[in-house]
Amino acid sequence: MTYPVEQQTLSGWANYPVVQAEVATPPDREAVRDYVLKQERLIARGNGKSYGDAALAPHVLSTLALRQITHFDPATGIIECEAGVLLSDILQLVVPQGWFFYVTPGIKSITVGGAVASDVHGKNHPEHGCFSNHLISFELMTASGAVIRCSKESNADLFWQSCGGMGWTGVILSARFQLRPIRSTQMQQLTVRAANWEQLFAALSGHSDYEYAAAWVDGLSSGQHFGRGAAFFARHLEGEESAPLVFQEKKPRNVPFYAPAGLLNPWSIRLHNALYLRKKPPGEQTVDLDTYFYPLDGVRNWNRLYGRRGFVQYQFCLPEETAFDGIAQVLQTIQKSPDAPFLTVLKRHGARPPEAKYSFPIRGYSLALDFPRTRTVFALVRALDELVWNAGGKIYLTKDACSDGKMGRVETGDFGEGKWWSALRGRIGK
Ligand SMILES: Cc1cc2nc3c(=O)[nH]c(=O)nc-3n(C[C@H](O)[C@H](O)[C@H](O)COP(=O)(O)OP(=O)(O)OC[C@H]3O[C@@H](n4cnc5c(N)ncnc54)[C@H](O)[C@@H]3O)c2cc1C
């Protein structure tokens, strides 16, 4: 059986770590089985948009040639496709027919397999949960080459272990899920500026008449401005029934080269933060789907701004009870360190099905931070791990490259703290 297998230099979106890997790109499930049976261990990979080492291993099975949308019913909004289909491909098909995702991350060039394996969340977690909430079933190829259809009713354990399981249970071949109806491609957005951490936290916790919410935090402001930022809320507009629905993707600008080392430093980040806040006028405005949901897709290769050394993204979620003080402590710890976060995004999260043990969000608040990779950033990450651990929180494995092993814990203990983590870092061994 022939299909592309080649040696590649590979990394996640954060360009750290970088590994040499054998990458197979099988075009159908027979070829997937052939490669799975040949390898002692491997990891499935979608479009490599996880930040750290989640989709890295010596042997990698790319799903990018599994690109068929096999079923779409415009009457019910149920869609089924192969794992390598990108969310952007689905949007082009379904938006003109009045459908959108219930849950979408802030990027559309990820695969459906990646959405399931990370059990991605969006800015509406309290209302609509994670991707798995709307997932009807998927087909999984396990290490023996068997294909198992998993749903909430059938092979339910495997279903829930795979949602957020980061590829640990096998290769997801296809997925079937429910879309949501929309009547407009326009969103109503509300921007609220906040002068300090109390105001920002209170703003994000309010405005429950808007489905979507996220906030940008100035991670470097201190004193009376500590924790200032802007909260962004949005809801779908109803629209005119006769108006055609078109998903208009903005033509992205490109960062053609890696920026010189040190371009993003505490000084330049402080300047950026001050300008960013000034550019966000408070009040309501109407924006289209692409502008609201996928602003970072507007700059292709923005990860090059961090230079060739790459960066480290750290995203953690704290329970409601510890979130206000815990996140403030994290920001204070960062401010005492030599490292500075460039992007700092706060989200609120709601309850989740009790079976969704591997999904990242817990009821509370998450903060995502991007740090240029410096010599000192690893020590900072370990210090943040301790704070998150002690506050009863967890990290998002799809962002991680260097956290302490114990942070891979799951609440059930069925793999044991830490053990699941090391299994995860090898995966699908027979
Ligand atoms: C700019 C940006 C914004 C983002 N915003 C969000 C956000 O708002 N919310 C959020 O939740 N995430 C967000 N992410 C993270 C991203 O959605 C996830 O990392 C997603 O899993 C990436 O999908 P991918 O296809 O690129 O998968 P990869 O990065 O290739 O893989 C990610 C994980 O999924 C596994 N996997 C992939 N395909 C399969 C398969 N077919 N079978 C089994 N396992 C598989 C891999 O083994 C790996 O563990 C963002 C990422 C970027 C770059």
The ligand as an SDF file (V2000), in Angstrom:
LIG
                    3D

 53 58  0  0  0  0  0  0  0  0999 V2000
   -5.2020   31.3650   17.1200 C   0  0  0  0  0  0  0  0  0  0  0  0
   -5.7390   30.1750   17.8720 C   0  0  0  0  0  0  0  0  0  0  0  0
   -6.8960   30.3330   18.6080 C   0  0  0  0  0  0  0  0  0  0  0  0
   -7.4230   29.2450   19.3250 C   0  0  0  0  0  0  0  0  0  0  0  0
   -8.5640   29.4240   20.0450 N   0  0  0  0  0  0  0  0  0  0  0  0
   -9.0740   28.4030   20.7530 C   0  0  0  0  0  0  0  0  0  0  0  0
  -10.2780   28.5540   21.4940 C   0  0  0  0  0  0  0  0  0  0  0  0
  -10.8770   29.6310   21.5320 O   0  0  0  0  0  0  0  0  0  0  0  0
  -10.7690   27.4640   22.1580 N   0  0  0  0  0  0  0  0  0  0  0  0
  -10.1530   26.2460   22.1070 C   0  0  0  0  0  0  0  0  0  0  0  0
  -10.6660   25.3080   22.7170 O   0  0  0  0  0  0  0  0  0  0  0  0
   -9.0050   26.0740   21.4160 N   0  0  0  0  0  0  0  0  0  0  0  0
   -8.4650   27.1200   20.7400 C   0  0  0  0  0  0  0  0  0  0  0  0
   -7.3100   26.9340   20.0070 N   0  0  0  0  0  0  0  0  0  0  0  0
   -6.6800   25.6070   20.0220 C   0  0  0  0  0  0  0  0  0  0  0  0
   -7.1660   24.7160   18.8650 C   0  0  0  0  0  0  0  0  0  0  0  0
   -8.5430   24.8840   18.6410 O   0  0  0  0  0  0  0  0  0  0  0  0
   -6.9210   23.2420   19.2540 C   0  0  0  0  0  0  0  0  0  0  0  0
   -5.5740   23.0470   19.5700 O   0  0  0  0  0  0  0  0  0  0  0  0
   -7.3110   22.2640   18.1600 C   0  0  0  0  0  0  0  0  0  0  0  0
   -7.2710   20.9640   18.6740 O   0  0  0  0  0  0  0  0  0  0  0  0
   -6.3750   22.3310   16.9590 C   0  0  0  0  0  0  0  0  0  0  0  0
   -6.8700   21.4830   15.9470 O   0  0  0  0  0  0  0  0  0  0  0  0
   -5.8800   20.8910   14.8460 P   0  0  0  0  0  0  0  0  0  0  0  0
   -6.6890   20.2720   13.7770 O   0  0  0  0  0  0  0  0  0  0  0  0
   -4.9040   21.9010   14.4190 O   0  0  0  0  0  0  0  0  0  0  0  0
   -5.2110   19.7290   15.7030 O   0  0  0  0  0  0  0  0  0  0  0  0
   -3.6680   19.4440   16.0740 P   0  0  0  0  0  0  0  0  0  0  0  0
   -3.0620   20.6530   16.6390 O   0  0  0  0  0  0  0  0  0  0  0  0
   -2.9960   18.8180   14.9170 O   0  0  0  0  0  0  0  0  0  0  0  0
   -3.8740   18.3560   17.2310 O   0  0  0  0  0  0  0  0  0  0  0  0
   -4.4100   18.7400   18.4650 C   0  0  0  0  0  0  0  0  0  0  0  0
   -4.6900   17.4950   19.3110 C   0  0  0  0  0  0  0  0  0  0  0  0
   -5.7290   16.7450   18.7030 O   0  0  0  0  0  0  0  0  0  0  0  0
   -5.2840   15.4100   18.4100 C   0  0  0  0  0  0  0  0  0  0  0  0
   -5.9090   15.0350   17.1420 N   0  0  0  0  0  0  0  0  0  0  0  0
   -6.0050   15.7870   16.0190 C   0  0  0  0  0  0  0  0  0  0  0  0
   -6.6650   15.0990   15.0700 N   0  0  0  0  0  0  0  0  0  0  0  0
   -6.9920   13.9040   15.6040 C   0  0  0  0  0  0  0  0  0  0  0  0
   -7.6610   12.7330   15.1200 C   0  0  0  0  0  0  0  0  0  0  0  0
   -8.1550   12.6790   13.8750 N   0  0  0  0  0  0  0  0  0  0  0  0
   -7.7950   11.6940   15.9540 N   0  0  0  0  0  0  0  0  0  0  0  0
   -7.3120   11.7260   17.2080 C   0  0  0  0  0  0  0  0  0  0  0  0
   -6.6760   12.7930   17.7210 N   0  0  0  0  0  0  0  0  0  0  0  0
   -6.5090   13.8500   16.9220 C   0  0  0  0  0  0  0  0  0  0  0  0
   -3.7760   15.4950   18.3400 C   0  0  0  0  0  0  0  0  0  0  0  0
   -3.1900   14.2470   18.6570 O   0  0  0  0  0  0  0  0  0  0  0  0
   -3.4930   16.5500   19.4040 C   0  0  0  0  0  0  0  0  0  0  0  0
   -3.4780   15.9560   20.6760 O   0  0  0  0  0  0  0  0  0  0  0  0
   -6.7680   27.9830   19.2790 C   0  0  0  0  0  0  0  0  0  0  0  0
   -5.6100   27.8260   18.5290 C   0  0  0  0  0  0  0  0  0  0  0  0
   -5.1000   28.9180   17.8290 C   0  0  0  0  0  0  0  0  0  0  0  0
   -3.8270   28.7280   17.0160 C   0  0  0  0  0  0  0  0  0  0  0  0
  1  2  1  0
  2  3  1  0
  2 52  2  0
  3  4  2  0
  4  5  1  0
  4 50  1  0
  5  6  2  0
  6  7  1  0
  6 13  1  0
  7  8  2  0
  7  9  1  0
  9 10  1  0
 10 11  2  0
 10 12  1  0
 12 13  2  0
 13 14  1  0
 14 15  1  0
 14 50  1  0
 15 16  1  0
 16 17  1  0
 16 18  1  0
 18 19  1  0
 18 20  1  0
 20 21  1  0
 20 22  1  0
 22 23  1  0
 23 24  1  0
 24 25  2  0
 24 26  1  0
 24 27  1  0
 27 28  1  0
 28 29  2  0
 28 30  1  0
 28 31  1  0
 31 32  1  0
 32 33  1  0
 33 34  1  0
 33 48  1  0
 34 35  1  0
 35 36  1  0
 35 46  1  0
 36 37  1  0
 36 45  1  0
 37 38  2  0
 38 39  1  0
 39 40  1  0
 39 45  2  0
 40 41  1  0
 40 42  2  0
 42 43  1  0
 43 44  2  0
 44 45  1  0
 46 47  1  0
 46 48  1  0
 48 49  1  0
 50 51  2  0
 51 52  1  0
 52 53  1  0
M  END
$$$$
